[in-house]
């Protein structure tokens, strides 16, 4: 792992389930982390983790060498950057957006940042809340070679892998494709586990067999969605925590929009979106996305 040449002043905007752990790992690595969130509780947790809390975004970024955002959607990302980051952070500060948003909005914000003298990368993540807390995220980074080189050592204290996906926006493309695949895998894993049970094969036995066979996948091996079976997951805690079904649905909608713009056919992705839409519309948006198992 490469180390930055000095402890950096890093503004971290958005301290939710993912951002809180990410900011804490930057502070643990010795960086001067200036944190902002609308939640007083999130700010208090960040302070306990060694971050300096701020009441406004513009105050947090005022002397930052790098700004990292982890925000809910593209509209908020655009608003924060145009109102509170661009022109408020020192010119030349590195901007890193780790939110999961649509590619068009990301590229629009990056263009505005570039025109104002700020290098920017998109760096969405994979790994979930536990990986965010443990510093084991995978970052999919879009941006110029120079911007990626600057971002890599900033991201590494939070990461198990930092991968340059390509030009600006490529990280978001990688994220939407990855999460579409994850949703499809999860639904198939749930169906197979339930089918095994209904057909008289103990789900744990099916796990032991399939996890060492061609059914191997992350959803089965590392995040088993059946309670008391296989790897520990939110299924063992009433599907609390983890990756909310509403967030998976958000990512699937982004993927379907991306597929439409690219002219890509994704029938399984469309079906996965319909399944999660029905599940979320039934009031289950706060449950982990593995809770699809309960519908079978």
Long-range contacts (C-beta under 8 A, 24 or more apart in sequence): 1-156, 2-152, 2-153, 2-156, 3-153, 4-31, 4-153, 4-154, 7-31, 7-32, 8-32, 8-65, 8-66, 8-154, 9-34, 9-63, 9-64, 9-65, 9-66, 10-34, 10-64, 10-65, 10-66, 10-67, 10-68, 10-154, 11-35, 11-36, 11-57, 11-60, 11-61, 11-64, 11-66, 11-67, 11-68, 11-89, 12-36, 12-46, 12-51, 12-60, 12-68, 12-70, 13-37, 13-57, 13-60, 13-61, 13-67, 13-68, 13-69, 13-70, 13-71, 13-80, 13-85, 14-69, 14-70, 14-71, 14-72, 14-99, 15-39, 15-42, 15-43, 15-45, 15-46, 15-70, 16-42, 16-70, 16-72, 17-129, 17-132, 18-70, 18-98, 18-125, 18-129, 18-132, 19-70, 19-98, 19-132, 20-45, 20-46, 20-49, 20-132, 21-129, 21-132, 21-133, 21-134, 21-135, 22-68, 22-70, 22-98, 22-132, 22-137, 22-158, 23-49, 23-51, 23-68, 24-49, 24-50, 24-51, 24-133, 25-133, 25-135, 25-157, 25-158, 26-51, 26-68, 26-154, 26-157, 26-158, 27-51, 28-135, 28-157, 29-157, 31-157, 34-60, 34-61, 34-64, 35-60, 36-60, 56-84, 57-83, 57-84, 57-85, 57-88, 58-84, 58-85, 58-88, 61-85, 61-88, 61-89, 61-93, 62-88, 62-89, 62-90, 63-90, 64-89, 64-90, 64-93, 65-90, 65-93, 65-94, 66-93, 66-94, 66-95, 66-96, 66-151, 66-154, 67-93, 67-94, 67-95, 67-96, 68-96, 68-97, 68-98, 68-154, 69-95, 69-96, 69-97, 69-98, 69-99, 70-98, 70-99, 71-97, 71-99, 71-101, 72-99, 73-99, 73-101, 73-250, 74-99, 74-101, 74-102, 74-105, 74-106, 75-105, 77-101, 77-105, 77-106, 77-109, 78-105, 78-108, 78-109, 81-109, 81-112, 81-113, 82-109, 82-112, 85-113, 86-112, 86-113, 86-116, 86-118, 87-116, 89-118, 91-116, 91-117, 91-118, 92-117, 92-118, 92-119, 93-118, 94-118, 94-119, 94-120, 94-121, 94-147, 94-150, 94-151, 94-154, 95-119, 95-120, 95-121, 96-120, 96-121, 96-123, 96-151, 96-154, 96-155, 97-121, 97-122, 97-123, 98-122, 98-123, 98-124, 98-125, 98-139, 99-124, 100-124, 100-172, 100-175, 100-176, 100-179, 100-250, 100-251, 100-254, 101-172, 101-254, 102-172, 102-254, 102-257, 102-258, 103-169, 103-172, 103-173, 103-258, 103-261, 106-142, 106-168, 106-169, 106-172, 107-168, 107-169, 110-143, 110-168, 110-169, 119-143, 119-144, 119-146, 119-147, 119-150, 120-147, 120-168, 121-147, 121-148, 121-151, 121-168, 121-171, 122-168, 122-169, 122-170, 122-171, 122-172, 123-151, 123-155, 123-171, 124-171, 124-172, 124-174, 124-175, 125-175, 126-175, 126-178, 126-179, 127-160, 128-242, 128-243, 129-241, 129-242, 129-243, 131-160, 132-158, 135-159, 135-160, 136-160, 138-162, 138-163, 139-163, 139-171, 140-165, 140-170, 140-171, 140-174, 140-175, 140-178, 141-165, 141-170, 141-171, 142-166, 142-167, 142-168, 142-169, 142-170, 142-171, 142-172, 142-173, 142-174, 143-167, 143-168, 143-171, 144-168, 172-254, 173-258, 175-251, 176-251, 176-254, 176-255, 176-258, 177-255, 179-248, 179-251, 179-252, 179-255, 180-251, 180-252, 180-255, 180-266, 180-269, 180-272, 182-218, 182-219, 182-248, 183-248, 183-251, 183-252, 183-269, 183-272, 183-273, 183-276, 183-289, 184-268, 184-269, 184-272, 185-217, 185-218, 185-219, 185-220, 186-219, 186-223, 186-225, 186-289, 186-290, 186-292, 187-272, 187-275, 187-292, 188-219, 189-217, 189-219, 189-220, 189-224, 189-225, 190-225, 190-226, 190-290, 190-292, 190-293, 190-296, 191-296, 192-220, 193-220, 193-224, 193-225, 193-226, 193-229, 193-293, 194-226, 194-293, 194-296, 197-226, 203-229, 204-228, 204-229, 204-230, 219-290, 223-290, 224-290, 225-290, 225-291, 225-292, 225-293, 226-293, 233-288, 233-290, 234-288, 234-290, 234-291, 235-288, 235-290, 235-291, 235-293, 239-287, 239-288, 239-290, 239-291, 239-294, 240-287, 240-288, 241-288, 242-288, 242-289, 242-290, 243-288, 243-289, 244-285, 244-286, 244-287, 244-288, 244-289, 245-276, 245-279, 245-280, 245-284, 245-285, 245-286, 245-287, 245-288, 245-289, 245-291, 245-292, 246-280, 246-285, 246-286, 247-289, 248-276, 248-289, 249-273, 249-276, 249-277, 249-280, 249-285, 252-276
